Amino acid sequence: MTNDKRLLLLNADDNVLVCCQALSAGSELAIEGQTITLPAPLEVGHKIARRDIDAGDKVIRYGVPIGSTTSAIRIGEHVHTHNLKSDYIESHHRDAVEGKI
């Protein structure tokens, strides 16, 4: 169970939580009955793992897959382009879609 009001669970099936406010490194978060210390700052709207997610697993947000992990992600870790790739576009970097790389 996620009790931390700074994190939002959008759908009961999601394996990520969304930050509702900017969080600084060292912030302690209550996630699924565990206390997690955030290793790096996290911006509003960014995702963190609700539970451990293995490499290659689907990341679920809004109850649907939004991509696959490129490496294992532990509970409380940032989920973003450094460890998540789109299953829908060739590259998981937005710049590739916009023709910048």
N, C-alpha and C positions, 0 to 999 in steps of 0.2 A: 504494500500500500504506500502510495506517495502522499505524504502529509505536508510537504513543503509548499507553501503558498506562492513561492517564487517560480514554481515549475507548473506547467499545465499539461495534463494528460488529455489529449483531444479525443481519443477513442480507447475503449477498454482493451482492444487488440493491439494497440501501438507498443512498439518496443523502444520508443524514444519519448522524451519529454521536451517541451518547449519552454525556454526561459522567458518569463514575463517581465523581468527587469535585468539591467546589467549586473553582473556578478563579478566580484574581484577574486583574484587568485587567493586561495586560503579560505574561501567561504565554505562553511560546513552545510551540507545539504542532506535532508532526510529523504532517502529513496528506497522504497520497498523494504522498509524496516531496518535499513542500514544508514549509518552516518558516513557520508562521503566528503572528503576534502577536495575541493576543486583545485587542480594543479595550475590552471591558467585562467585569465579572465575570460568571460563569456558575454557576448552581446545579446541584447533583446532579440527574440525571434530565432535564436540558434538552438540546435537540438543537442541533447545529451542522451546517452544510453540509459534506458530504464532498467535494463538487465544486461548481462554479458551477451554479446552477439558475436558469433563465430565468423571467420573470414568466409566470404561467399554467400552469407545469409542475406535474406531480404530485410531491408529497413522498412518498417511499417509506420506510417503516419496517416492520420485520418482514417485508419482501418484498412488502408490499401498500401501495396508496395510502392515505394518511391525510388528504389534503386537497390543495389547490392553492395555489401561491404567489400573493400579491397584488402582489408586486414582485420584481425580480431579487434573488437572494441569491448572494453570492460565497463561495467556499470559506472555511471557518472562521467564517462569520457565524452568529449566533444565529438559530435557526428557531423561531418562536413565534407567538402571536396577532397580533403587529404586522406580520407578513409572510406569514401562513398562514391560509387559511380552510378550514373544513370543507366537504366536498362532500356531507355527509350531514344536516346540520342547517342551518336558515335563517341563523343567525349563527355566526361563528367564536368568539364570546365566550361563555364558560361562564355568565356572569351572565344572558344573554338566555334561556338554557334554563331557568334557575332563576327567571325572572320578576323579576329585580332591575333590569333596564333597560327 
